[in-house]
């Protein structure tokens, strides 16, 4: 039998929320290391995430169901990895009540302003933001390459990094004001157009985390309704080129 490394409680901070995590194994602590902070001195944590065997088993069942739907053989993931997913899910199920949603997308900041690219898996989000990093160099900061948090505040809309940052593990424990949300599509030519909230809404619903709890799902939809009124939305048809970056950046920064 494998000897799993047991862990002790620790704290992370994401989107300015202080979260206490009480895991069973130590892999989740290593996974979240860039977001670990000290124990709160003056107040209790905003959220406590306690992981039990039932949570890990639920992730295994969910993974198997998704594989069955896709006509694939289920993967026998280690319990440590399933625990990482369980922690992520408990946070994602809580944050909409706080005015924050988790998106499936790639967020990059240039000169202090963030741009979120979202699309169906395999479209090329990570490839596109890699081109931005190559083009802008030190001016660019990778906020999160897979599951950023989007938070509405009195000062505007901000994008935040999270430990859940995709297979390339690209993120920064940082945040920046969100200047635009762009749907990415493959194309031979590079064309950016501004789109309406009505056009973008189905993709927003598809690409944001949709909680299981009805009350939290309603809170998520309320956040999306707010975003429709205050955010700039775009659609980019692009190829893999320097010009794709120039067309996207120049078009979005001008609004």
Beta strands, then each sheet from edge to edge (+ up, - down):
strand 1: 10-14
strand 2: 17-22
strand 3: 36-37
strand 4: 47-50
strand 5: 100-102
strand 6: 106-110
strand 7: 113-118
strand 8: 140-144
strand 9: 149-153
strand 10: 156-160
strand 11: 175-186
strand 12: 191-195
strand 13: 233-238
sheet 1: 3+ 1- 2+ 4+
sheet 2: 5+ 9- 10+ 11- 7- 6+ 8-
sheet 3: 5+ 9- 10+ 11- 13- 12+
end
